[in-house]
């Protein structure tokens, strides 16, 4: 496995069966905001679901963005920690960018309300993959001799959304001159 710089995204889906305080707050606040904000795309009251609203008026897609304001305070309280994703030592992973998503909703049935928060990490260095486990380090540690690492299991909802394979650069004397040679991680000249 070659070392690489990566970013991860984790999708946390929240519905009426979600049990934590954070999840319940996001669920309730986003549903109330949906009831209010959806009126602009349903003046005659013909439609009941988010899918119907989008099919009738493409501007209804802006509800993702508009509802995010109702849950922003709850997300800010997370202090950039993904609440449902931990490494093997039970430490929450850190996210840089959260993105709120309205998956579906129904004006007449709150139990059909379904939202997600997509958390995107900053740059991580992928050091190795062993089975379903990734050995990672925070940031770009390609040029570091020592660094802290952690282990994370691949799981549903977790995706690699950015990947950049690393190469080693080495100096060598060629014909009496220092020359920069590119080597891949395995040490083969390119």
C-alpha positions as CSV (number, residue, x, y, z in Angstrom):
1,X,0.0,0.0,0.0
2,X,1.4,3.4,-1.0
3,X,1.2,6.3,1.4
4,X,-1.4,8.9,0.4
5,X,-3.0,12.1,1.6
6,X,-6.7,11.6,2.0
7,X,-9.9,13.3,3.3
8,X,-12.7,11.3,4.8
9,X,-16.4,12.0,4.8
10,X,-18.9,10.4,7.2
11,X,-22.7,10.6,6.6
12,X,-24.8,10.6,9.8
13,X,-28.4,9.9,9.0
14,X,-31.0,11.2,11.5
15,X,-34.6,10.1,11.6
16,X,-37.5,9.8,14.1
17,X,-35.8,6.8,15.7
18,X,-32.6,8.6,16.6
19,X,-32.0,8.6,20.3
20,X,-29.3,11.0,21.3
21,X,-29.9,14.6,22.4
22,X,-28.0,16.0,19.5
23,X,-29.9,13.9,17.0
24,X,-33.3,14.7,18.5
25,X,-32.5,18.4,18.5
26,X,-31.4,18.3,14.8
27,X,-34.5,16.3,13.9
28,X,-37.0,18.5,15.6
29,X,-35.4,21.8,14.7
30,X,-35.0,20.8,11.0
31,X,-38.6,19.5,10.8
32,X,-40.0,22.8,12.3
33,X,-38.0,24.8,9.8
34,X,-39.1,22.5,6.9
35,X,-42.8,23.2,7.8
36,X,-42.1,26.9,7.8
37,X,-39.7,27.3,4.8
38,X,-41.5,24.8,2.5
39,X,-44.5,27.2,2.3
40,X,-42.7,29.3,-0.3
41,X,-42.8,26.4,-2.7
42,X,-46.3,25.2,-1.9
43,X,-48.5,28.3,-1.9
44,X,-51.6,26.3,-2.9
45,X,-50.9,23.4,-0.5
46,X,-51.0,20.8,-3.2
47,X,-47.8,19.0,-2.2
48,X,-46.9,17.0,1.0
49,X,-43.4,15.7,0.5
50,X,-40.0,17.2,-0.1
51,X,-39.8,15.1,-3.3
52,X,-43.0,16.5,-4.6
53,X,-41.9,20.0,-3.8
54,X,-38.6,19.5,-5.8
55,X,-40.4,17.9,-8.7
56,X,-42.8,20.9,-8.9
57,X,-40.3,23.7,-8.2
58,X,-36.6,23.1,-8.6
59,X,-35.9,26.1,-6.2
60,X,-37.1,23.8,-3.4
61,X,-33.6,22.3,-3.5
62,X,-32.5,25.4,-1.5
63,X,-34.2,23.8,1.5
64,X,-31.0,21.9,2.2
65,X,-29.3,25.2,2.7
66,X,-32.2,27.0,4.4
67,X,-32.7,24.2,7.0
68,X,-29.0,24.2,7.8
69,X,-29.4,27.5,9.7
70,X,-31.9,25.8,12.1
71,X,-29.4,23.1,13.1
72,X,-26.1,25.2,12.8
73,X,-26.0,25.9,16.5
74,X,-26.3,22.2,17.4
75,X,-23.5,21.4,15.0
76,X,-21.3,24.2,16.4
77,X,-21.7,22.6,19.9
78,X,-19.9,19.5,18.6
79,X,-16.6,21.4,18.7
80,X,-15.7,19.8,15.3
81,X,-15.9,16.3,16.7
82,X,-17.9,13.7,14.7
83,X,-20.3,12.4,17.3
84,X,-20.8,8.9,15.9
85,X,-17.4,8.1,14.5
86,X,-14.5,7.0,16.7
87,X,-11.1,5.5,16.1
88,X,-10.1,2.2,17.7
89,X,-9.1,4.0,20.9
90,X,-12.6,5.5,21.2
91,X,-11.5,9.1,20.2
92,X,-14.0,11.0,18.1
93,X,-12.6,12.1,14.7
94,X,-12.3,15.8,13.9
95,X,-14.2,17.3,11.0
96,X,-13.5,20.6,9.2
97,X,-16.7,21.0,7.1
98,X,-20.2,19.8,8.0
99,X,-22.9,19.8,5.3
100,X,-26.6,19.4,6.1
101,X,-28.8,17.4,3.8
102,X,-32.6,17.1,3.7
103,X,-33.2,13.6,2.4
104,X,-37.0,13.5,2.6
105,X,-39.8,15.0,4.6
106,X,-43.6,15.1,4.8
107,X,-45.7,18.1,5.8
108,X,-48.3,15.7,7.3
109,X,-46.2,13.0,8.9
110,X,-43.2,13.9,11.0
111,X,-42.0,10.3,11.1
112,X,-41.1,10.6,7.4
113,X,-38.6,13.4,8.1
114,X,-35.1,12.2,7.2
115,X,-32.0,14.3,7.3
116,X,-28.2,13.8,7.2
117,X,-25.1,15.6,8.2
118,X,-22.0,14.9,6.1
119,X,-18.8,15.5,8.1
120,X,-15.6,16.0,6.0
121,X,-12.2,15.7,7.7
122,X,-9.1,17.8,7.0
123,X,-6.1,16.2,5.4
124,X,-5.0,12.9,6.8
125,X,-2.0,10.8,5.9
126,X,-2.9,7.2,5.0
127,X,0.0,5.2,6.2
128,X,-1.3,1.6,5.6
129,X,-4.4,-0.5,5.2
130,X,-4.6,-3.8,7.1
131,X,-7.8,-5.6,6.2
132,X,-10.6,-3.2,7.0
133,X,-8.5,-1.0,9.1
134,X,-6.7,2.2,8.0
135,X,-3.6,3.4,9.9
136,X,-3.8,7.2,9.7
137,X,-2.0,10.3,10.9
138,X,-3.5,13.8,11.2
139,X,-2.3,16.2,8.6
140,X,0.5,15.7,6.0
141,X,3.3,13.8,7.8
142,X,5.0,12.6,4.7
143,X,8.2,14.5,5.5
144,X,8.1,13.7,9.3
145,X,10.2,11.1,10.9
146,X,8.0,10.8,14.0
147,X,4.3,11.4,14.4
148,X,1.2,10.1,16.2
149,X,-1.1,7.7,14.4
150,X,-4.5,6.2,14.9
151,X,-6.4,3.3,13.6
152,X,-9.9,3.5,12.0
153,X,-12.1,0.8,10.8
154,X,-13.9,1.2,7.4
155,X,-17.7,1.2,8.0
156,X,-21.0,2.1,6.4
157,X,-21.3,5.8,5.9
158,X,-17.6,6.4,5.7
159,X,-16.0,7.4,2.4
160,X,-12.6,8.5,1.1
161,X,-13.5,11.7,-0.8
162,X,-10.0,12.9,-1.6
163,X,-6.9,10.8,-2.5
164,X,-3.4,11.9,-3.5
165,X,-0.7,9.2,-3.6
166,X,2.6,10.3,-2.1
167,X,6.0,9.9,-3.8
168,X,9.5,10.2,-2.2
169,X,11.9,12.7,-3.6
170,X,15.6,11.9,-3.2
171,X,18.9,13.6,-4.3
172,X,21.5,11.5,-6.1
173,X,24.8,12.3,-7.8
174,X,24.5,11.7,-11.5
175,X,27.5,12.5,-13.7
176,X,29.1,14.6,-10.9
177,X,25.9,16.7,-10.3
178,X,23.3,16.5,-7.6
179,X,20.1,15.5,-9.3
180,X,16.6,15.2,-7.9
181,X,15.2,11.7,-8.5
182,X,11.6,10.8,-8.0
183,X,10.9,7.5,-6.3
184,X,7.6,6.0,-5.5
185,X,7.0,4.7,-2.0
186,X,8.3,1.3,-2.9
187,X,11.7,2.9,-3.8
188,X,11.5,2.3,-7.5
189,X,12.9,5.1,-9.7
190,X,10.3,6.8,-11.9
